[in-house]
Structures are given as C-alpha cells and as structure tokens.
Amino acid sequence: MIVNGVADLTNRARTTVAVSLAVIVALSLVQLTGASLQFAYASSATQPSFQITPSTQTIVEGDYAKFDIDVSQTGLANVFLVARGLPANSNAIFAPQAGTANPEFHSTLSIMTSTLSPAGSYNITIIALVNGEEYPAPINLELTPSTTNQTSTVTSTGLSLSLSVDTDLNEYEPNTTVTVSGYVSDTSGQVVGGAVVSVQVDDPTGTQLVFVNNLTTDNAGIYESKVWLGPGATSGTYSVFVSSSKSGYESATTHTTFVVGSSLTPSVVISQVYLTDTAGNPSGVFLVGQTILVWVILQNNGAPFQGVIWVQILDPNGTPRSIQLQVSTLGTGASVKVGFGFTASANLPRGIYAANALVSDKLISQGGTFLTSAKVQFALTG
C-alpha cells in the first residue's frame, strides 16, 4: 500500500550466508595449523576475501586477545563487523568497526576478558557485513584460569541494548527503494538475536508514512526493512526512527535521515567514528598516559548546515570524563573529518570506555537539538 508516495515493500531479518562444504573443510585445516584463516567466497567474482589472523588465541582470564581482520572486495564496498559467541563478562572492540573497502578494509578486534569470564574453549563467529550481505568466519579463543589476583578491566553488564541504523544510500529519487538496516548488540559488543525492532519513517513535514513493528533480528543481530518511494514522494529530508527491545534488556532507540530529491533542511549523518593513537594507528586498547584521538566523519546531503560537533568520553561507571565541541559548517553534499584529543590520566579507572559523538544544530544551552549520534568503545589498561 502506498501512502503519500511511500510504502513498506518488505521487512525481514537477513539470513546468514551459508558457507560451502569446501570452505568449511579448508577452514578446519587452517585451524589445525593455527595459521590465519581466510574465506574466499568464490561463487561470485564480486564476493569478498575475508581473512582473520591468527585463527586461534590462548589467554588467561582478565587478559585480552587481538586479531587482525582484512576484507578485500572488487570495487567499492561498505563493511561493518560484529561478533557472536563471546565469553560471559567480556567485550569485543573493533578498531574500526565500520569503513569502506576500496578495495581493502583493515580492522583489529580486541576481545577484552575479565576475571569473571569463565575459562574454556570458545568458538566465536566474526561476521562481516559487506554491502549488506553477511559473511561469517569463526575464530577460537582458549581462556585459561588465572593463577594471580588480577583486577578485572571489564565492567559492562551486557543488560542494555545498543542499536544502529543506516540506509543503503543518503540520497534518493522518487520511484526507488530505500533499504533500512542495522544491528542490535548488548553493551559488551555481543550481537543480540531475536530482538524486536520497530522502524518508523516520517516525511519532510513530520507526517508518519511507514511504521513496521514486527521485525526481529537474525542470529547476527541484523534487521532490515525495505521502503518503496512512489513516484509522488515529496522532496526533502526524511527521518527514520528505530527502537529495539528484548526481555531482560534495557531498550534502545536511534535515528537517521535521508534525502529525496533536494532538501531545504540539513540532512547530517555521522558516517564513521574511530579512535587512533597520536601516530594515527587505529586501536581499541590504550594505556593510561596515552593521548587518544577520536575522529568523527560527517556528511551533509541537505541544505547548508552550521552546527556543533560534540564528543563525550564516559568511563566504565558512566561518568563523563571529557566533553569537547567544535562548531562546523557543511555545504550541500560536503563532508568533514574532525578530531578530538583525550589524554588518559593515571587516576582514571581501568575498563571499558565509551566515546559518544553527537551533532546538534546549535548549542544546547541556546535551545539546540541533537540531530544524530554514534558511539564507539575502547579499553583503558595499564
């Protein structure tokens, strides 16, 4: 049914891509040797190569394991990484979690355990979403009992949901389809399957056009809904509001925007947030005394925009440790990359921190409104 030129076409949770028997056999051989594992999805010339090094790690409770991830793809591809099957009381931190393969994308995964993480052998699945398609690869983590009295560096309880949303494009024309998708995880970075997701799309006047409330995430924590823009779709900035819930978790909400035709109002999205050291090396684990750089990349597809970019650092207890801001101007179709520095002093608690990036149309004290937000985690150790 088309309502004001917009209709919900389909909604479904994405299904995990099946791995061929030949790939599974090859993977088993790689795991036996302890070398890096590599998936070559050879059924199509456009499918990616997905490599994780090493394929297995052994650490003691309270320590962390680091894996290198490489995704290569013919042509340009958007990449997003998630993890499934983590030990209890642990965190998965990708640095970065999202980016573009052009033709390669590199990331590091740090699995932060605590002294409360049960010892054992864990088969963890890393899922690369490449242009919306899921490509899984397993790794192995051997967690051995700690023989010393270590202080846990992980305090995330995992009882709150974290929610993302994105559209396959930032700009559309009438008579096309918009794909709204994202993932649901808990505060440890573990994906949450079976979460209920609602998607609402409002037109430039604020009128609700589509409301879908029967979506559920698949085993990779992914949801997807397709929205048809009819030939009479109004030009301007559209808003997408998403909420997720699951029994035993605190619910989460988020939103994004996209433009149909041209817009008389800004349409600002955060395309990426990531962390580096002062040498520019991406990382998710830092030592006390280090200076951490938080990089925020914005894109505006609507009318020219002047607003405020914020970065807030929250410690493991949720206490703000730094709030910085910068006024920025973005023309139509323009993007900007802004960096913020944060030095981790020795008196800060060790554990999992959150770096929240937000954009407002003006200072909040002047009646400003937050337009978009994104979050990354990092671990402070030492």
KAFENRA-V481858 format. One line per field, one symbol per residue. ss: DSSP state (a for helix, b for strand, c for the rest). psi: psi as a letter, one per 30 degrees, with the letter a starting at -180 (. if undefined). burial: + if it has 16 or more other C-alpha atoms within 10 Angstrom, else -. A space follows every 50 residues. Layout:
ss->???
psi->???
burial->???
This chain:
ss->ccbccbbbbbbbccccccccaaaaaaaaaaaaacccbbbbccccccccbb bbbccbbbbbcccbbbbbbbbbccccbbbbbbbbccccccbbbbbccbbb bccbbbbbbbbbcccccccbbbbbbbbbbbccbbbbbbbbbbbbcccccc cccccccccbbbbccbbcccbbcccbbbbbbbbbbbcccbbccccbbbbb bbcccccbbbbbbbbbcccccbbbbbbbbccccccbbbbbbbbbbccccb cbbbbbbbbbcccccccbbbbbbbbbcccccbccbbbcccbbbbbbbbbb ccccbbbbbbbbbbcccccbbbbbbbbbbbccccbbbbbbbbbccccccc bbbbbbbbbbcccaaacccbbbbbbbbbbbbc
psi->kkjhgkkjelklklkkkkkleeeeeeeeeeeefgalkkkjigfkffllkj kkklfkkkllkfalkkkkkkkkkkakkkkkklkkgllkhlkkjkjlflak jigkkklkkjjjllffkkkakkjkkkkkjjhfkkjkkklkjjjlkkglil kkgkgkfggkkkklkllflfklllhlkkjklalklafffkljlgkkkkkk kkaffgkkekjkggkkkafggklkkkkkjlfgkkkakkkkkklllkkflk llllllllkkclkfllikkjfkklklaffgkklgkllkflkkkjkkklkk gblkkkakkkkkkklfggkkfkjllkkkkklkgllkkkkkkkkjlfgkkl aklkjkklklflkefgglkkelllklllkka.
burial->-+-+++++--++++------------+--++----++++-+-----++++ +++++++-+++++++++++++++---++++++++-+++++++++++++++ +--++++++++++++++++--+++++++++-+++++++++++++------ -+++++-++++++++++--+++++--++++++++++++++++++++++++ ++++---++++---++++++++++++++++--++++++++++++++---- ++++++++++-++-+++++++++++++----+++++++--++++++++++ +++++-++++++++++-------------+++--+---++++-+----++ +++++++++++++------++++++++++++-
